[in-house]
Amino acid sequence: MAIVNLPPNLPPLQQSSSNRIGDFEFSDRGTLSLLEKCHDTLRLKQIHSRLLRTGLFFHTFSASKLLTAAALAPSANLVYAERVFDQIPHPNLYCFNILIRAHAAGLTPERAFSLFFRLLYHDEIHSPNNFTFPFLVKAASELSAFGLGKALHGMVCKYGLADDVFILNSLVHFYASCLCLDLAYGLFLQIPQKDVVSWNSVIAAFVQAEQPDEAIDLFERMKAEGVFQPNEVTMTTVLTACAKKGDLEYGRGVCEYMKTVEVEPSLVLSNAMLDMYIKCGSLEDAKELFDKMAVRDSFSWTSMLDGFAKAGKFNTARQVFDSMSNRDIACWNALISAYEQRGHPHEALALFRELQLTDVKPDEVTLVSTLSACTQLGALELGRWIHAYINKQNLSLNFHLTTSLIDMYAKCGDLTKALEVFHAAAQKDVCVWSAMIAGLSMHGQGQAAVDLFLQMKEAKVRPNAVTFTNLLCACSHSGLVDTARNFFTQMQPIYGIEPQVQHYGCMVDLLGRAGLLDEAMDLIEKMPRSSSVSVWAALLGACRIHGNLRLGELACKRILEIEPDHDGAYVLLSNIYAKFGRWEDVSRLRKLMKDAGVEKEPGCSSVEVDGVVHEFLVGDTSHPFSDKIYSKLAEITTRLKSVGYEPDSSQLIQDVEEEVQEQALSFHSEKLAIAFGLITTASPMPIRIVKNLRICADCHSAAKLISFVYDREIVLRDRPWDGSSTSNNRVESEFE
């Protein structure tokens, strides 16, 4: 028998019939009653010691009471509970069930099955009963162990418990957690005497399986039968279904129905209502409910914050954020993520810096969102700092963080570091492989991207639709036409991936770059789905490159039919007209654009210096260093002309004098950013520029010459073709 070691420095137990343990007074007869009040392991061991001294522990009933207190207390100590269990000379079925239940609900559900196998070994003494199996099924759910769950289902039948509603309810939940919806629903139909938990389990199963319509239909059937009144769990689940479906009117009806059946909204239920209103787009209803809530928790506050932020009401979201007395990492993440996802990377990084001044620690979600914001701005220095922070804090580089780091390094121009992160990853999922293929693609290493894809196949990682988008883009950037054709035709028959719009867009871009415009047009006409703006934009961009006016006009017409306010279509067609000197048509398009109220997205270039991101617009004079920047531009122009540089006036879409043309081209945003970089940084530090639009041919040529003349590495990232964006082919121009 194991010996229980008493904690040191405790007062000795008196041998009288009435003693005290801490604040508890007891007699030998009252010892067991203390177990119901004791939630402290230290005192529990004192009572355990008393039971041993008096011999009460060797009565199974007394021992089971002690075991229950050790295993199921709010601060349960399962290691101690196991030791108590091992001391019981003849544990009964109740003892087995208690410990199985504790492990099933704890951090070690696999231990529940170890105990179950011990129980089966003594099957002739104790057989599992209708309390044993629900706990075991819960453990199987926690482990996502489908085979074990199916075996338990078979044993339930063997032991004659196939009609027990509690067991069947747990099995419905188990099959749902394993995404076996047909089995869950089929079993629900077989339950002879359903209760409200049966209905709740199957409704939750459909919600979990992203089938909210079926969940709501079941709720209506439950109401129609009228046998069981929905409870708080039912209403919470149905409101979740409404949120997933985005059905505001039905959600409002559910809230009214709750009043009819007198279901009092607890905090959990109120939060479900709040979440439903927000996800269904009714911030007014959400705000009204939020203001009425007597009790709010972190979820309540974060939901409102997230709702305002995702609706683009960032000032209100910030007010909610500032009003929170206790800001946990979830609320920080909600606002940082909203800023990043809705095109406000500056604000995302500013908020991240605020977070660093608090005691709240960033988590994976924080770092992924912040890395994405760094990627948008080209903030490589901050991205490197986050990578160092991850290493310093010994945070696990999971798939999400690995993918984000690769993407950040590649898009900020450090392909070597991106490859280093990729090769150092212990495990790589499809997202990690796809991100590295994209990184090689954007750096013009198409063949290396293809080779990496072949390595991915050898590693037995199955590609997805994103993988093929990145792969086809890589082929496009490197002119690998035949290779891309092969991959495109293999997608469905070999990999089971039906080509989507983005894949057709990549192929049209590829064929267009190669000058195969007629083949690109044939591919568009053969698309199984109606062509999208992105596909026509790819064709229009190719027409601009190759000066195909006929197809360019057709592509522009198709784009404007789908998206009348698409500024890129006007600009690209204007570029083609300007190329042919058709200035009247340029003016006509300009007037059409003005009459339609369409404004061109301004070109914006950013450069990071000493951890600060500086942005420039075309002709920008707002920067504090503006005088020095324009002085540097004049110097650059002089030095470039000395090595034979001639401005490419074909990039202008206005018929202006030569001197004005040169000046207009000199003021493009990327040239301002490069000039600022030359002023504020010294060799050999690279100058890294990020632009929101495609750079024009003149700026591309000028950047290469500046790099040569000043002996500086210049990394210039513009908006690449990714197969899905509707504006990737827009270029910087003077079309104001």
C-alpha positions in Angstrom: 0.0 0.0 0.0 1.3 3.5 -0.8 2.0 5.8 2.0 0.5 9.3 2.1 3.1 11.8 3.1 1.6 14.5 5.3 2.6 18.1 4.5 5.4 19.5 6.7 4.9 21.9 9.6 1.3 20.9 10.2 -0.1 20.8 13.8 -0.5 17.2 14.9 -4.0 15.7 14.9 -5.4 15.2 18.3 -6.8 11.9 19.3 -9.9 13.2 21.0 -13.3 12.6 19.5 -13.6 16.3 18.5 -10.8 18.1 16.7 -10.1 20.9 14.3 -8.5 21.0 10.8 -8.0 24.6 9.9 -11.5 26.2 10.2 -13.2 22.8 10.3 -14.3 21.1 13.4 -15.3 17.4 13.2 -15.8 14.2 15.1 -15.0 10.7 13.7 -18.6 10.5 12.5 -18.4 13.9 10.9 -15.2 13.4 9.0 -16.9 12.4 5.7 -19.2 15.4 5.8 -16.1 17.6 5.7 -15.1 16.2 2.3 -18.1 18.0 0.7 -16.8 21.4 2.0 -13.1 20.8 1.3 -11.7 22.1 -1.9 -8.1 22.5 -0.8 -5.6 19.8 -1.5 -3.6 20.5 1.7 -6.7 20.0 3.9 -7.8 17.1 1.8 -4.6 15.3 2.7 -5.2 16.0 6.4 -8.6 14.4 6.1 -7.1 11.6 4.2 -4.6 11.0 7.0 -7.4 11.0 9.5 -9.3 8.4 7.5 -6.3 6.2 7.4 -5.7 6.5 11.2 -9.3 5.7 12.0 -9.6 3.0 9.4 -12.5 4.7 7.6 -10.4 4.8 4.4 -10.7 1.0 4.1 -14.4 1.2 3.7 -15.1 1.6 0.0 -17.8 4.2 0.6 -15.5 6.4 2.6 -12.7 6.0 0.1 -15.0 6.9 -2.8 -16.0 10.1 -1.0 -12.4 11.1 -0.7 -11.7 10.2 -4.3 -14.7 12.3 -5.5 -13.4 15.3 -3.5 -9.9 14.9 -5.0 -11.0 14.3 -8.6 -14.0 16.6 -9.1 -13.1 19.6 -6.9 -12.9 23.0 -8.7 -9.1 22.8 -8.2 -8.9 19.0 -8.8 -5.6 17.3 -8.4 -5.7 14.2 -10.6 -2.3 13.0 -9.8 -3.3 12.9 -6.1 -6.7 11.4 -7.1 -4.9 8.6 -9.0 -2.8 7.8 -5.9 -5.9 7.7 -3.7 -7.6 5.4 -6.3 -4.5 3.0 -6.2 -4.8 2.8 -2.4 -8.4 1.6 -2.4 -8.2 -2.2 -1.8 -11.4 -2.9 -3.8 -12.5 0.1 -5.9 -16.1 -0.2 -6.9 -17.7 0.9 -10.2 -18.5 4.3 -8.8 -14.8 4.9 -8.1 -13.9 3.9 -11.7 -16.6 6.2 -13.1 -15.5 9.1 -10.9 -11.9 8.9 -12.1 -12.9 8.3 -15.8 -15.1 11.3 -15.7 -12.4 13.5 -14.2 -9.9 12.5 -16.9 -12.4 12.9 -19.7 -13.1 16.5 -18.7 -9.5 17.2 -17.9 -6.2 17.5 -19.8 -5.5 13.8 -20.0 -8.6 12.2 -21.7 -6.4 9.3 -22.9 -6.1 8.2 -19.2 -9.8 7.6 -19.1 -9.3 4.7 -21.5 -6.5 3.3 -19.4 -8.8 3.1 -16.5 -11.6 1.7 -18.7 -9.3 -1.2 -19.8 -8.6 -1.9 -16.1 -12.3 -2.0 -15.5 -12.8 -4.4 -18.3 -10.1 -6.6 -16.9 -12.3 -7.0 -13.8 -15.5 -7.4 -15.9 -16.6 -10.3 -13.8 -16.8 -8.0 -10.8 -17.8 -4.7 -12.3 -19.4 -4.1 -15.7 -19.5 -0.6 -17.2 -22.9 1.0 -16.9 -24.9 3.9 -18.3 -22.7 6.4 -16.3 -19.4 5.0 -17.6 -20.1 5.3 -21.4 -21.0 9.0 -21.6 -17.7 9.9 -19.9 -15.8 7.6 -22.3 -17.5 9.0 -25.3 -16.6 12.5 -24.2 -13.0 11.4 -23.9 -13.2 10.0 -27.4 -14.6 13.4 -28.6 -11.7 15.3 -27.0 -9.2 13.0 -28.7 -11.1 13.0 -32.0 -10.7 9.2 -31.9 -13.4 8.0 -34.3 -12.3 4.4 -34.1 -12.6 4.4 -30.3 -15.9 6.1 -30.4 -17.3 3.5 -32.9 -16.0 0.7 -30.7 -17.7 2.3 -27.7 -21.0 2.5 -29.6 -20.7 -1.3 -30.3 -20.0 -2.0 -26.6 -23.1 0.1 -25.7 -25.2 -2.3 -27.8 -23.4 -5.3 -26.3 -24.1 -4.3 -22.8 -27.8 -3.7 -23.6 -27.6 0.1 -23.2 -28.6 1.1 -26.7 -31.8 2.7 -25.5 -30.2 4.9 -22.8 -30.9 8.5 -23.8 -27.8 9.9 -22.0 -25.4 7.6 -23.8 -27.1 8.2 -27.2 -26.9 12.0 -26.7 -23.2 11.7 -26.0 -22.8 9.6 -29.1 -24.7 12.2 -31.2 -22.3 14.9 -30.0 -19.3 12.6 -30.6 -20.2 11.9 -34.2 -20.8 15.6 -34.8 -17.4 16.4 -33.4 -15.8 13.9 -35.8 -17.7 15.7 -38.6 -19.8 12.6 -39.3 -23.1 14.4 -39.6 -25.0 11.6 -41.2 -24.2 9.2 -38.3 -25.1 11.9 -35.8 -28.5 12.7 -37.4 -29.2 9.0 -38.0 -28.6 8.2 -34.4 -30.7 11.1 -33.3 -33.7 9.7 -35.2 -33.2 6.3 -33.5 -33.4 7.7 -29.9 -36.7 6.3 -28.6 -37.3 8.9 -25.9 -35.7 12.1 -26.9 -35.1 14.9 -24.4 -34.1 18.5 -24.8 -30.5 17.5 -24.7 -31.1 15.2 -27.7 -32.5 18.1 -29.7 -29.7 20.5 -28.5 -27.1 18.0 -29.5 -28.3 17.5 -33.1 -29.0 21.2 -33.7 -25.5 21.9 -32.5 -24.2 19.2 -34.8 -25.6 21.0 -37.9 -24.3 24.4 -36.7 -20.9 22.9 -36.1 -21.0 21.4 -39.7 -21.7 24.9 -41.1 -25.3 23.9 -42.1 -27.3 26.6 -40.3 -30.4 26.2 -42.5 -30.8 22.5 -41.4 -30.2 23.5 -37.7 -33.0 26.1 -37.9 -35.3 23.6 -39.5 -34.7 21.2 -36.6 -35.4 24.0 -34.2 -38.7 24.6 -35.9 -39.5 20.9 -35.7 -38.7 20.9 -32.0 -41.1 23.8 -31.5 -43.8 22.2 -33.6 -43.7 18.9 -31.6 -44.2 20.9 -28.4 -42.9 18.2 -26.2 -39.8 20.0 -24.9 -39.4 23.6 -24.3 -36.2 25.0 -25.7 -33.8 26.1 -23.0 -30.8 28.5 -22.8 -28.5 26.1 -24.6 -31.1 25.7 -27.5 -31.4 29.4 -27.9 -27.7 30.0 -27.8 -27.1 27.4 -30.5 -29.9 28.7 -32.8 -28.6 32.2 -32.5 -25.2 30.9 -33.6 -27.0 29.4 -36.6 -28.6 32.7 -37.4 -25.2 34.4 -37.1 -23.6 31.9 -39.5 -26.5 32.3 -42.0 -26.6 36.1 -41.6 -30.4 36.0 -41.2 -31.2 39.1 -39.1 -34.9 38.8 -39.3 -35.0 35.2 -38.1 -32.5 36.1 -35.3 -34.8 38.9 -34.2 -37.7 36.5 -34.2 -35.7 34.1 -32.0 -35.0 36.9 -29.5 -38.8 37.6 -29.3 -39.5 33.9 -29.0 -37.2 33.8 -25.9 -39.5 36.3 -24.2 -42.6 34.2 -25.0 -41.1 31.0 -23.5 -39.6 33.0 -20.6 -36.0 32.1 -21.2 -34.0 34.6 -19.2 -31.0 35.8 -21.0 -27.8 34.9 -19.1 -24.5 36.5 -19.9 -23.7 33.6 -22.3 -27.1 34.0 -24.0 -26.8 37.8 -24.2 -23.4 37.4 -25.8 -24.9 35.0 -28.4 -27.5 37.6 -29.2 -24.9 40.3 -29.4 -22.7 38.2 -31.7 -25.8 37.4 -33.9 -26.7 41.1 -34.4 -23.1 42.0 -35.2 -22.5 39.2 -37.7 -25.9 39.9 -39.3 -24.8 43.6 -39.8 -27.1 45.3 -37.3 -24.8 47.4 -35.2 -27.9 49.4 -34.0 -29.5 46.3 -32.4 -26.1 45.2 -31.0 -25.5 48.6 -29.4 -29.0 48.8 -27.9 -28.5 45.3 -26.4 -25.0 46.1 -25.2 -26.2 49.2 -23.4 -28.9 47.2 -21.6 -26.6 44.4 -20.4 -26.2 44.6 -16.7 -23.1 42.4 -16.8 -20.5 42.4 -19.6 -17.4 40.3 -20.0 -14.4 40.5 -22.3 -16.4 38.8 -25.1 -19.2 41.4 -24.9 -16.7 44.3 -25.2 -14.6 42.6 -27.9 -17.7 41.8 -29.9 -18.8 45.4 -30.0 -15.2 46.5 -30.8 -14.9 44.0 -33.6 -18.3 44.9 -35.0 -17.5 48.6 -35.3 -14.0 47.9 -36.7 -15.2 45.5 -39.4 -17.9 48.0 -40.4 -15.1 50.6 -41.0 -16.2 52.7 -38.0 -12.7 52.9 -36.6 -13.2 56.0 -34.5 -16.1 54.4 -32.7 -14.2 51.1 -32.4 -11.3 53.0 -30.8 -13.7 54.7 -28.4 -15.0 51.3 -27.3 -11.5 50.1 -27.0 -10.5 53.0 -24.8 -13.6 52.6 -22.6 -12.6 49.0 -21.6 -11.3 48.8 -18.1 -9.7 45.4 -18.6 -8.2 44.9 -22.1 -7.1 41.3 -22.7 -5.2 40.2 -25.8 -8.5 39.2 -27.6 -9.6 42.9 -27.8 -6.1 44.1 -28.8 -6.2 41.4 -31.6 -9.7 42.4 -32.7 -8.6 46.0 -33.4 -5.1 45.3 -34.8 -6.6 42.6 -37.1 -9.4 44.9 -38.3 -6.9 47.7 -39.1 -4.7 45.3 -41.0 -7.4 43.6 -42.9 -9.2 46.8 -44.0 -6.1 48.5 -45.4 -4.9 50.5 -42.4 -1.5 49.0 -41.7 -0.1 52.2 -40.2 -2.8 52.1 -37.5 -2.2 48.4 -36.9 1.5 48.9 -36.3 0.8 52.0 -34.1 -1.6 49.9 -31.9 0.9 47.1 -31.7 3.5 49.6 -30.3 0.9 50.6 -27.7 0.5 47.0 -26.8 4.2 46.7 -26.1 3.9 49.4 -23.4 1.4 47.2 -21.4 1.6 44.0 -19.4 -0.4 42.1 -22.0 1.7 39.6 -24.0 1.2 39.3 -27.8 0.0 35.9 -28.9 0.1 34.1 -32.3 -2.9 36.1 -33.6 -1.3 39.4 -32.7 2.0 38.5 -34.4 0.4 37.1 -37.6 -1.7 40.3 -38.0 1.2 42.6 -37.2 3.5 40.7 -39.7 0.8 41.1 -42.3 0.7 44.9 -41.7 4.5 44.9 -42.0 4.2 43.1 -45.3 1.7 45.7 -46.6 4.1 48.6 -45.8 7.4 46.9 -46.5 8.3 47.5 -42.8 11.2 44.9 -42.9 12.9 46.2 -39.7 9.8 45.8 -37.6 9.2 42.4 -39.2 12.7 41.3 -38.2 12.1 42.5 -34.7 9.0 40.4 -34.5 10.9 37.4 -35.7 13.6 38.0 -33.0 10.8 38.4 -30.4 9.4 35.0 -31.4 12.8 33.4 -30.9 13.5 35.3 -27.7 10.2 34.2 -26.1 10.7 30.6 -27.4 7.3 30.8 -29.1 6.5 27.8 -31.2 6.8 28.6 -34.9 3.5 27.0 -36.0 2.3 26.9 -39.6 0.5 30.3 -39.3 3.6 32.1 -38.0 6.0 30.4 -40.4 3.8 31.3 -43.4 3.5 34.9 -42.2 7.3 35.2 -41.8 8.0 33.8 -45.2 5.4 36.1 -46.8 6.8 39.1 -44.9 10.4 38.5 -45.8 9.7 37.7 -49.5 7.4 40.7 -50.0 9.9 43.0 -48.2 12.6 42.0 -50.6 14.7 39.6 -48.4 14.3 36.3 -50.3 17.3 34.8 -48.6 15.8 35.2 -45.2 12.4 33.8 -46.4 14.2 30.7 -47.7 16.0 30.4 -44.4 12.7 30.4 -42.4 11.3 27.9 -44.9 14.2 25.4 -44.6 14.3 25.8 -40.8 10.7 24.8 -40.4 10.4 21.4 -38.7 7.1 20.8 -40.3 5.6 22.3 -43.4 1.9 22.3 -44.4 0.5 23.3 -47.7 0.3 27.0 -46.7 4.0 27.1 -45.9 5.0 25.5 -49.2 2.6 27.8 -51.1 4.0 30.9 -49.4 7.5 30.0 -50.4 6.4 29.2 -54.0 4.8 32.7 -54.1 8.0 34.2 -52.7 10.1 32.7 -55.4 7.5 33.8 -57.9 7.5 37.5 -57.0 11.3 37.5 -57.2 11.2 36.3 -60.8 12.6 32.8 -59.9 9.9 30.9 -61.8 11.9 27.7 -62.4 12.9 27.6 -58.7 9.2 27.9 -57.8 8.4 25.0 -60.2 11.3 22.9 -58.7 9.9 23.6 -55.2 6.5 22.5 -56.2 8.0 19.2 -57.3 9.7 18.9 -54.0 6.4 19.5 -52.3 4.9 16.6 -54.3 7.8 14.4 -53.1 7.1 15.4 -49.5 3.5 14.0 -50.0 1.9 17.4 -49.3 -1.2 17.9 -51.4 -1.4 21.2 -53.2 -4.5 23.4 -53.0 -6.0 26.1 -55.1 -3.7 28.7 -53.7 -0.7 26.6 -54.5 -1.7 26.5 -58.1 -2.4 30.3 -58.2 1.2 30.9 -57.0 2.6 28.3 -59.3 0.9 29.8 -62.4 2.0 33.3 -61.4 5.6 32.1 -61.1 5.4 30.7 -64.6 3.9 34.0 -65.8 6.6 36.1 -64.4 9.3 33.9 -65.9 7.7 33.2 -69.3 7.3 29.5 -68.7 4.3 29.2 -71.0 4.4 25.4 -71.8 5.0 24.6 -68.1 2.0 26.6 -67.1 -0.2 25.0 -69.7 0.7 21.6 -68.4 0.0 22.5 -64.8 -3.3 24.2 -65.7 -4.5 21.1 -67.6 -3.4 18.8 -64.8 -5.3 20.6 -62.0 -8.6 18.8 -62.2 -7.7 15.3 -63.6 -4.6 14.8 -61.4 -5.1 16.9 -58.3 -8.9 17.2 -58.2 -8.9 21.0 -58.2 -11.3 22.7 -60.5 -9.7 25.8 -62.0 -11.2 28.9 -60.5 -11.4 32.5 -61.8 -8.0 33.3 -60.3 -6.4 30.4 -62.2 -7.9 31.6 -65.5 -6.7 35.1 -64.7 -3.1 33.8 -64.2 -3.2 32.0 -67.5 -4.6 35.0 -69.4 -1.9 37.1 -67.8 0.7 34.6 -68.8 -0.5 34.3 -72.4 -0.8 38.1 -72.6 2.7 38.7 -71.4 3.9 36.2 -74.1 2.0 38.1 -76.8 -0.4 35.2 -77.3 -3.5 37.5 -77.1 -5.7 35.5 -79.4 -5.1 32.3 -77.3 -5.8 34.3 -74.1 -9.1 35.5 -75.6 -10.0 31.9 -76.6 -9.4 30.8 -73.0 -11.7 33.5 -71.7 -14.4 32.4 -74.0 -14.0 28.8 -72.9 -14.3 29.6 -69.2 -17.1 27.4 -67.6 -18.2 30.4 -65.5 -18.9 33.9 -66.6 -15.6 35.8 -66.8 -14.8 38.3 -64.1 -13.2 41.7 -63.9 -9.8 40.2 -63.0 -9.6 38.1 -66.1 -10.5 41.0 -68.4 -8.1 43.3 -66.5 -5.3 40.8 -67.2 -6.2 40.9 -70.9 -6.4 44.7 -70.9 -3.0 44.9 -69.3 -1.5 42.7 -71.9 -3.1 44.8 -74.6 -1.4 47.9 -73.2 1.9 46.1 -73.3 1.5 44.9 -76.9 -0.5 47.8 -78.2 -3.6 45.8 -79.2 -6.3 48.4 -79.5 -9.1 46.2 -80.7 -8.9 43.7 -77.9 -8.1 46.5 -75.4 -11.4 48.3 -76.2 -13.3 45.0 -75.9 -11.7 44.2 -72.6 -12.4 47.7 -71.2 -16.0 47.5 -72.3 -16.4 44.1 -70.5 -14.8 45.4 -67.3 -17.0 48.5 -67.2 -20.2 46.4 -67.8 -19.3 44.4 -64.7 -17.8 47.2 -62.6 -18.7 50.7 -63.9 -16.5 52.5 -61.4 -13.3 50.5 -62.2 -10.7 53.3 -62.6 -8.0 50.9 -63.9 -10.0 50.1 -67.0 -10.1 53.8 -68.0 -6.4 54.4 -67.2 -5.2 51.3 -69.1 -7.3 52.0 -72.2 -6.1 55.6 -72.1 -2.5 54.3 -72.0 -3.2 52.4 -75.2 -4.8 55.4 -76.9 -1.8 57.6 -75.9 0.6 55.0 -77.3 -1.1 55.5 -80.7 -1.2 59.3 -80.2 -5.1 59.3 -80.1 -5.3 62.2 -77.8 -9.0 62.9 -78.6 -9.9 59.5 -77.3 -7.8 60.1 -74.2 -9.7 63.3 -73.5 -13.0 61.5 -74.2 -12.2 58.8 -71.7 -11.1 61.4 -69.2 -14.5 63.1 -69.6 -16.4 59.8 -69.3 -14.5 59.1 -66.1 -15.2 62.5 -64.7 -19.0 62.3 -65.6 -19.2 58.9 -64.0 -17.6 60.2 -60.8 -14.8 57.7 -61.0 -11.5 58.8 -59.4 -8.2 57.2 -60.1 -6.5 55.5 -57.2 -3.4 57.7 -56.6 0.0 56.1 -56.8 1.6 55.8 -53.4 5.1 54.6 -52.6 6.6 53.9 -49.1 10.1 53.4 -47.8 11.2 52.4 -44.3 14.0 54.3 -42.7 15.1 53.6 -39.1 11.9 51.7 -38.4 9.6 54.5 -39.6 7.6 54.1 -42.9 7.5 57.2 -45.0 4.8 57.5 -47.8 4.9 59.6 -51.0 2.2 60.4 -53.5 2.9 61.6 -57.1 4.2 65.2 -57.0 4.1 65.1 -53.1 5.4 68.2 -51.3 4.1 67.5 -47.8 7.2 65.7 -46.5 9.5 67.7 -44.1 12.4 66.8 -46.3 10.6 67.9 -49.5 13.1 70.6 -50.6 16.0 68.1 -50.2 14.1 65.4 -52.0 13.4 67.6 -55.1 17.0 68.8 -55.0 18.1 65.2 -55.0 15.7 64.4 -57.9 17.3 67.1 -60.0 20.8 65.7 -59.2 19.5 62.2 -60.1 18.1 63.4 -63.4 21.4 65.1 -64.4 23.4 62.0 -63.5 21.1 59.6 -65.3 21.2 61.8 -68.5 25.0 61.6 -68.3 24.8 57.8 -68.8 22.3 58.1 -71.7 18.9 58.0 -69.9 16.0 59.3 -71.9 12.5 59.6 -70.3 10.0 57.3 -71.7 7.2 59.7 -72.6 5.0 56.8 -73.8 4.0 56.4 -70.2 2.2 59.7 -70.3 -1.4 59.9 -71.4 -1.5 63.6 -72.1 -0.2 65.4 -75.2 2.2 67.9 -73.5 5.5 69.5 -74.3 8.7 67.5 -73.8 10.0 69.6 -70.9 6.7 69.1 -69.1 6.8 65.4 -69.9 10.1 65.0 -68.2 9.0 66.9 -65.1 5.8 64.8 -64.8 7.7 61.5 -65.0 10.3 62.7 -62.5 7.6 63.3 -59.9 6.3 59.7 -59.8 5.9 58.5 -56.2 8.6 55.8 -56.4 11.2 58.3 -57.6 10.4 60.5 -54.6 10.8 57.5 -52.3 14.1 56.5 -53.9 15.4 60.1 -53.6 14.5 60.1 -49.9 16.2 56.8 -49.4 19.4 58.1 -51.0 19.3 61.1 -48.7 18.6 59.3 -45.4 20.5 56.0 -45.8 24.1 55.1 -46.6 25.6 52.3 -48.7 25.5 49.3 -48.4 22.0 49.4 -46.9 19.4 48.5 -49.6 16.6 50.9 -50.4 13.3 49.0 -50.2 10.3 50.6 -51.9 6.7 49.4 -51.8 4.2 50.8 -54.3 0.4 50.2 -54.3 0.2 50.2 -58.2 2.3 48.7 -61.0 5.3 50.8 -61.8 5.5 52.3 -65.3 8.3 51.3 -67.7 10.1 54.6 -67.3 10.3 54.3 -63.5 11.4 50.7 -63.9 14.3 51.7 -66.2 15.2 54.7 -64.1 15.4 52.6 -60.9 17.8 50.2 -62.5 20.0 53.1 -63.7 19.9 54.8 -60.3 21.0 51.5 -58.7 24.0 51.4 -61.1 25.0 55.1 -60.9 24.8 55.4 -57.1 26.0 51.8 -56.5 23.0 51.0 -54.3 20.8 48.0 -54.1 17.2 49.1 -54.8 14.3 46.7 -54.1 11.1 48.0 -55.6 7.9 46.0 -55.0 4.8 47.0 -56.9 1.4 45.4 -57.0 2.0 42.0 -58.6 -0.5 39.9 -60.6 -2.0 37.4 -58.1 -4.9 36.1 -60.3 -7.6 37.7 -58.2 -7.1 41.4 -57.8 -9.2 43.6 -60.1 -6.6 46.3 -60.2 -3.2 44.7 -60.5 -2.5 46.1 -63.9 -3.2 49.7 -63.0 0.0 51.8 -63.6 1.2 55.1 -62.4 0.3 57.9 -64.9 -0.5 61.6 -65.0 -4.2 60.9 -65.5 -5.4 63.2 -62.7 
